[in-house]
C-alpha cells in the first residue's frame, strides 16, 4: 500500500477511535438531575441557561492523565469561566499529534524537577486533522501572560506579561526529529504579532511561540496558569488548532526540562480566543479564588486580592470558599479575507520586548500515552485525637552544682513557655504539603513542624524547624505521591542555650497527589 495512503488511513482510524470509541468509563446521569453526563456535541453546546446553576455536567469520554488534578466535572455556574473550563471541557478540534498522544482534553503532563529554575509560557498551532490549509494565510498572536499562586501571600501573582510572543518559530514534526526555523514574515503591532504563512510551511508542522521565562519560587508558588490570544485570517478558519502549556527551564532559560500541562484544543477563528491552561486542582479552584485570573488577564492587575482565611480562636482548620465572578472574554470583529483582523484593545504591564529576542528556542512535548488515571484528589480534614497528646512542656535542663560540704545548691531560672499556635491552611500538592499557621511573637523564637503517615506519631515521623517567629508558611517537599500525612506544629523559645516548647497543635490530615 502507498505510504501516503496508509498514513491517511491510519489517521482516520485513530480519529474515529478518539472521537467515538475511546475506552473510558462512562458516568451515569443521576435521577435527581444534579449530575448530568453529555456527549461531545452536547457539552460543547451547553450554556448556563441549559440547566440549573447547581447542576454539574461531565463529558462522557473525559480522561484523566496520570497526574490528573482535573476530573472533568463542571458546575453549570462555571461554564462562563474559561480558566476552569480549559482543563475540563473536551477539545473543540484536534491535530494529528493530539490524536497520536490520545489527548482530547487538558492534561497535566509533568512536574517541576529540582533542577528547574524558570518557567516559560508557550503556545502551539497545528493544522486540524483531516483539513488542508489554504495556500497563503495569516495567524495573529496577541498578549501572553503567566500567573502563579503564592502560598505566602495567599493570592495570585502575574509573573510574566508580553504584548506578543518573544519568539515565533516553525517546528517540523514529529518532535523526536524536529528542526526549528524562525518565522521571517512577521509584523509587530502594539498589542499583537501578525505571522504570514504558507501551506508548505505549516501543513504537518507546528507554529511554536513563547513569552519570557520567569523565575520559579519553589518554596512559595503552589499552582500555575497561563494564557495567550490567537485569531486567524478568514480563509484559515476551521483548519487550525491551538493549544498551550508551560515548560520548566534550567537556570540559563535555554533547555526544556519538563512540560507541566497541555491544554485542550481550540479551533481558530477570526475572533480572538484566549487559550487558557492551568495546574489548579478542581477541588482547590474556588478556595484560591482562581476565577480572578480572568480579570487579571483582561486588565492591568499584577496581583489578585488576598484570599482571606479568618483566624479562629480555636485551632480548628478552616478553608473558606470564595465567590466566583463571571468574566466575559472580548471578541474581535471579523474582517474581509484580504483585510487585517483588528485585535481587541490591550494594555501591557511590561514594556515591549525586543522583537528579535529568541530567549528560548526549545520545547518539549510529551507524546507518550497516559493510561493510568489517578483518582486521588488533595484534601484536608481535621483529625481528632483519640490518644492523649504530649501536653507537658519539654523539660528544661537545670544545671545543678554538686552538693557537698554544706555548699549551697544553685539552679538556673527556666525560660518562659511559649504560647501554642495552630495550622490555618494545609493543602496537598504533588509530593508536597503547603502549610500556613498563626504567627506567635511573645516568647517565641521559631516553630517546629512534625509530619507522619502514622496519626499517632509513633513511627515514620519527620520534623522541620523554622528559626524565625515571623515566618508563617512552609512547603514540605519530597514526600510520597498519593499518601495521607498527619501534620502538627508547636512554638519554640530558645534563650541562653535553653529551650522551651509549647504544646503541640491539633493535628490535621492532608493528602498529597
C-alpha positions in Angstrom: 0.0 0.0 0.0 1.2 3.5 -0.8 2.8 5.1 2.3 0.8 8.3 2.0 -2.5 6.4 1.6 -1.6 4.2 4.6 -0.7 7.3 6.8 -4.0 9.0 5.8 -6.0 5.8 6.5 -4.2 5.3 9.9 -5.0 8.9 10.9 -8.7 8.5 10.0 -8.9 5.2 12.1 -7.2 6.9 15.0 -9.6 9.9 14.8 -12.6 7.6 14.7 -11.4 5.8 17.8 -10.6 9.0 19.7 -13.9 10.7 18.9 -16.3 7.8 19.2 -15.0 4.7 20.8 -12.4 5.8 23.3 -12.1 3.1 26.1 -13.1 5.0 29.2 -15.6 4.6 31.9 -18.9 6.4 31.3 -20.7 8.1 34.0 -24.4 7.6 34.6 -26.8 10.5 34.8 -28.3 10.8 38.3 -32.0 10.6 38.7 -32.2 14.0 40.5 -30.6 15.8 37.6 -27.9 17.2 39.9 -25.2 15.5 37.7 -25.6 15.1 34.0 -23.4 13.3 31.6 -23.3 14.6 28.0 -21.6 13.6 24.7 -19.2 15.9 22.9 -21.7 17.9 21.0 -24.0 18.2 24.0 -21.4 19.5 26.4 -19.8 21.9 23.9 -23.2 23.5 23.1 -24.3 23.7 26.8 -24.7 27.2 28.3 -25.5 28.5 31.7 -29.2 28.7 30.7 -29.3 25.0 29.7 -29.6 23.7 33.3 -30.0 25.0 36.8 -26.9 26.6 38.3 -26.4 23.8 40.9 -26.2 21.1 38.2 -22.9 19.5 37.4 -22.2 18.3 33.8 -19.5 16.0 32.6 -18.3 14.8 29.2 -18.9 11.1 28.8 -15.4 10.5 27.4 -13.3 12.7 29.7 -10.0 11.1 30.5 -7.7 11.9 33.4 -3.9 11.9 33.0 -1.6 10.1 35.3 -1.1 13.3 37.3 -4.6 14.4 36.8 -5.9 17.0 39.2 -8.8 17.9 36.9 -11.8 15.5 37.0 -13.9 16.8 34.1 -16.8 17.8 36.4 -18.1 21.3 35.5 -20.7 23.1 37.6 -23.1 24.9 35.2 -22.3 28.1 37.1 -18.7 27.7 35.9 -19.4 27.4 32.2 -18.6 31.1 31.7 -15.2 30.7 33.3 -12.7 29.9 30.6 -9.9 29.2 33.1 -11.8 26.4 34.8 -13.2 25.0 31.5 -9.8 24.9 29.8 -8.8 21.7 31.5 -12.3 20.1 31.9 -14.1 20.5 28.6 -13.3 18.4 25.5 -11.3 19.9 22.6 -13.1 22.0 20.0 -10.7 20.5 17.4 -7.7 18.3 17.4 -4.5 17.8 15.4 -2.8 14.6 14.2 -0.3 14.9 17.0 -3.0 15.3 19.6 -4.7 12.1 18.3 -1.4 10.3 18.4 -0.9 11.4 22.1 -4.5 10.5 23.0 -5.2 14.0 24.2 -8.7 15.3 23.6 -8.9 17.3 26.8 -6.5 19.2 29.0 -3.8 17.1 30.7 -1.3 17.5 33.4 1.9 16.2 31.8 4.8 16.6 34.2 6.0 18.2 37.4 8.8 20.7 38.3 12.1 18.9 38.8 14.6 20.0 41.4 17.0 21.3 38.7 14.4 23.7 37.2 14.9 27.4 37.8 12.5 29.1 35.4 9.0 28.7 33.7 8.0 29.6 30.2 4.5 30.2 28.8 4.2 28.8 25.2 1.7 28.3 22.5 1.4 25.8 19.7 -0.7 25.9 16.5 -1.1 22.9 14.1 -3.3 22.0 11.2 -6.5 20.4 12.3 -6.8 16.7 11.4 -8.3 15.9 8.0 -8.1 19.5 6.8 -6.0 21.2 4.1 -4.5 24.6 4.8 -5.0 27.5 2.4 -2.1 28.3 0.1 -1.5 31.6 2.0 -3.0 32.7 5.3 -2.2 34.7 8.5 -2.1 33.9 12.2 -2.5 36.7 14.7 -1.0 36.2 18.2 -1.8 38.6 21.0 -0.7 39.1 24.6 0.8 36.3 26.6 0.5 36.2 30.4 1.6 33.7 33.1 0.5 33.5 36.7 1.4 31.8 40.0 -0.5 31.3 43.2 1.7 32.4 46.2 1.2 30.4 49.3 2.9 33.0 51.5 0.8 35.9 50.1 -2.3 33.8 49.6 -3.1 35.3 46.2 -2.4 35.1 42.5 0.6 36.9 41.1 1.4 38.0 37.5 4.9 36.6 36.8 5.2 37.3 33.0 3.3 39.6 30.7 4.1 40.3 27.0 2.1 42.2 24.3 3.0 39.4 21.8 5.4 36.5 21.7 9.2 36.9 22.2 10.0 34.1 19.7 8.0 32.6 16.8 9.3 29.5 15.1 8.0 26.7 12.9 9.0 23.2 14.2 8.9 20.2 11.9 7.0 17.1 13.2 7.4 14.6 14.8 9.0 16.2 17.8 11.6 13.5 18.1 13.3 14.7 14.9 12.2 18.3 14.9 14.0 21.1 13.1 13.2 24.7 14.1 13.1 27.6 11.7 12.5 31.2 12.7 9.5 32.8 11.1 10.6 35.8 9.0 7.3 37.2 7.6 6.2 38.7 10.9 5.0 42.2 11.6 4.7 43.5 15.2 1.9 45.9 16.2 1.1 47.5 19.6 -0.7 44.5 21.0 -0.2 41.6 18.7 2.1 40.0 16.1 0.9 39.1 12.6 2.5 35.9 11.1 2.1 35.3 7.4 2.4 31.7 6.5 2.1 29.3 3.6 0.6 25.8 3.3 4.0 24.4 2.5 5.5 25.9 5.7 2.9 24.7 8.3 1.0 21.7 6.9 2.0 18.8 9.0 4.2 21.0 11.2 3.8 23.3 14.3 3.8 27.0 14.8 5.5 27.4 18.1 5.9 30.6 20.2 6.5 31.7 23.7 6.7 34.6 26.2 9.6 35.3 28.5 10.9 32.9 31.1 10.1 33.7 34.8 11.9 32.5 37.9 10.3 29.7 39.9 9.8 30.3 43.6 9.6 26.6 44.6 9.0 27.2 48.3 6.2 29.6 47.6 4.4 29.0 44.3 1.6 26.4 44.5 -0.3 26.5 41.2 0.3 28.0 37.8 -1.9 29.3 34.9 -1.1 30.9 31.6 -3.0 32.3 28.6 -2.5 33.8 25.1 -4.8 35.3 22.5 -5.0 34.0 18.9 -7.1 34.5 15.8 -6.6 33.8 12.1 -7.5 35.2 8.6 -10.9 34.2 7.4 -9.6 31.7 4.8 -7.9 29.7 7.6 -11.0 29.3 9.8 -11.6 25.6 10.7 -8.2 24.5 9.6 -6.0 25.3 12.6 -6.0 24.0 16.2 -4.4 26.0 19.1 -3.1 24.6 22.4 -0.8 26.0 25.1 1.3 24.9 28.1 4.1 25.8 30.5 7.6 24.5 30.2 10.2 24.2 33.0 13.7 25.5 32.2 17.2 25.3 33.5 19.0 28.3 35.1 20.0 29.6 31.7 16.5 29.5 30.5 17.5 27.6 27.4 16.9 24.0 27.9 13.5 22.5 28.5 13.3 20.0 31.4 9.6 19.2 31.6 6.2 20.3 30.4 3.6 21.0 33.2 0.4 20.7 31.2 -1.2 20.7 27.7 -4.5 22.4 27.2 -7.5 21.2 25.2 -7.6 22.1 21.6 -9.2 25.3 20.4 -10.5 25.8 16.9 -9.0 29.1 15.5 -11.5 31.7 14.1 -11.4 35.3 13.1 -12.5 36.3 16.6 -9.8 36.4 19.3 -9.8 33.3 21.6 -8.0 33.2 24.9 -6.1 29.9 25.2 -6.1 29.1 28.9 -4.4 26.3 30.8 -3.6 25.6 34.5 -2.4 23.2 37.1 -5.1 24.1 39.7 -7.0 21.1 41.1 -10.7 21.4 40.7 -11.0 20.9 44.4 -8.9 24.0 45.1 -10.1 26.2 42.4 -12.7 28.2 44.4 -10.6 28.2 47.5 -7.8 30.0 45.7 -10.2 32.5 44.1 -8.9 31.3 40.7 -11.6 32.9 38.6 -10.0 36.3 39.3 -7.4 35.2 36.7 -9.9 36.2 34.0 -9.8 39.8 35.4 -6.1 39.8 35.8 -5.6 38.7 32.2 -8.0 41.2 30.6 -7.0 44.1 32.8 -3.9 45.6 34.4 -3.9 43.8 37.7 -0.4 42.5 38.7 -1.8 40.6 41.7 -5.2 39.4 43.0 -6.8 40.3 46.3 -5.6 38.1 49.1 -7.7 35.0 49.8 -8.9 35.6 53.3 -8.6 32.8 55.8 -10.1 34.0 59.1 -8.1 33.3 62.2 -10.3 31.4 64.7 -9.8 31.5 68.4 -9.8 27.7 68.4 -7.3 25.6 66.4 -9.9 24.4 64.0 -8.7 24.3 60.4 -11.0 26.2 58.0 -10.6 26.9 54.3 -13.5 29.3 53.3 -14.9 29.3 49.8 -14.6 32.4 47.6 -17.3 33.5 45.2 -16.6 33.1 41.5 -17.3 36.1 39.4 -18.2 35.7 35.7 -15.9 37.5 33.3 -16.6 37.8 29.6 -13.7 37.4 27.1 -13.6 40.2 24.5 -14.1 39.2 20.9 -12.6 40.6 17.7 -14.8 41.7 14.8 -14.4 39.6 11.7 -12.9 41.2 8.7 -12.7 40.6 5.0 -10.4 37.9 3.6 -7.8 40.4 2.4 -8.0 42.8 5.4 -6.1 42.7 8.6 -8.1 41.5 11.6 -8.1 44.0 14.4 -7.2 42.8 17.9 -9.0 43.9 21.0 -7.6 46.9 22.9 -4.9 45.7 25.2 -2.6 47.3 27.7 0.6 45.6 28.6 2.1 45.7 32.1 5.5 45.1 30.7 7.2 47.3 28.2 7.6 45.8 24.7 10.5 43.4 24.4 13.0 43.3 21.5 11.1 41.6 18.7 14.2 39.8 17.6 14.7 38.2 21.0 14.9 34.4 20.9 15.5 33.7 24.5 14.2 30.1 24.4 14.1 28.1 21.1 13.5 24.7 22.5 10.3 22.9 23.6 9.4 19.5 24.8 6.2 17.8 24.0 5.4 14.5 25.8 3.6 12.3 23.3 3.6 9.3 25.5 0.1 7.9 26.1 -1.3 8.4 29.6 -3.2 5.3 30.5 -3.2 5.2 34.3 -5.7 7.6 35.8 -5.1 8.9 39.3 -8.4 9.1 41.2 -7.0 10.8 44.3 -7.6 14.4 45.0 -5.9 16.5 47.6 -8.0 17.4 50.6 -7.8 18.5 54.2 -9.7 17.3 57.3 -9.1 17.8 60.9 -8.1 14.6 62.8 -9.4 14.4 66.4 -7.0 13.0 68.9 -8.1 9.6 70.3 -5.0 9.2 72.4 -3.5 11.7 74.9 -1.1 14.1 73.4 2.1 15.2 75.0 0.7 18.1 76.9 3.7 18.7 79.0 6.3 21.2 78.1 9.6 19.5 77.3 11.7 19.7 80.4 14.3 22.4 80.7 17.7 21.2 81.8 18.6 22.5 85.2 22.4 22.8 85.8 23.0 22.0 89.4 26.2 22.3 91.3 27.3 19.3 93.4 26.0 19.5 97.0 28.9 18.7 99.3 30.4 20.0 102.4 27.4 22.1 103.0 27.7 24.1 99.6 24.5 25.9 98.5 22.6 24.2 95.6 22.3 26.6 92.6 19.5 26.4 90.0 19.1 28.4 86.8 15.8 30.0 86.1 13.7 28.3 83.4 12.8 30.4 80.3 9.2 31.2 79.7 7.0 28.6 78.0 5.9 30.0 74.5 2.1 30.1 73.6 0.7 27.5 71.3 -0.2 28.1 67.7 -2.4 26.4 65.1 -2.4 25.4 61.5 -4.7 27.7 59.5 -4.2 26.2 56.0 -2.9 22.8 54.7 -3.1 21.9 51.1 -1.7 18.7 49.4 0.4 19.3 46.3 2.3 16.9 44.1 4.6 15.0 46.6 4.3 18.0 48.8 2.3 19.8 51.5 1.8 23.5 51.8 1.2 24.9 55.3 0.3 28.2 56.9 -0.1 28.8 60.6 -0.9 31.6 63.0 2.1 33.8 64.0 3.1 34.0 67.6 5.6 36.6 68.8 5.5 36.6 72.7 8.4 34.4 73.9 8.7 32.7 70.6 11.9 32.3 68.5 10.6 29.8 66.0 8.5 26.8 65.2 8.8 23.0 64.9 6.6 21.1 62.4 6.1 17.3 62.7 4.6 15.2 59.9 4.0 11.5 59.7 2.0 8.8 57.9 1.1 7.5 61.3 -1.6 9.5 63.0 -0.3 8.6 66.5 3.2 10.0 65.5 4.8 6.8 66.9 6.7 5.9 63.7 7.7 7.4 60.4 8.0 10.8 62.0 9.9 13.7 60.3 10.3 17.2 61.5 11.1 20.7 60.1 12.5 23.6 62.2 11.6 27.2 61.4 14.1 29.6 63.0 12.1 32.8 62.6 9.0 33.6 64.5 7.8 35.9 61.7 7.7 33.1 59.1 4.1 31.6 58.8 4.3 29.3 55.8 6.3 26.3 54.7 6.3 23.9 51.7 7.3 20.4 52.7 8.5 18.6 49.6 10.0 15.2 48.6 7.0 13.3 50.0 5.3 10.2 48.6 2.6 10.7 46.0 -0.9 9.9 46.9 -0.2 9.4 50.6 -2.1 10.7 53.6 0.0 12.7 56.1 -0.7 14.0 59.6 0.8 17.3 60.5 1.1 19.3 63.7 3.1 22.3 64.9 4.4 23.9 68.1 6.3 27.0 69.0 9.8 27.1 70.3 11.6 29.6 72.7 15.4 29.4 72.7 17.4 31.6 75.0 20.8 31.3 76.7 21.3 27.7 75.4 18.0 26.7 76.9 14.8 25.7 75.1 11.1 25.6 75.9 8.4 24.3 73.7 4.6 24.8 73.6 2.0 22.1 73.4 1.5 20.5 70.0 -1.4 21.9 68.0 -4.2 19.6 66.9 -3.0 17.5 64.0 -4.5 17.9 60.6 -4.8 15.3 57.8 -3.8 16.1 54.3 -3.3 14.0 51.2 -0.6 14.5 48.5 -1.2 13.8 44.8 
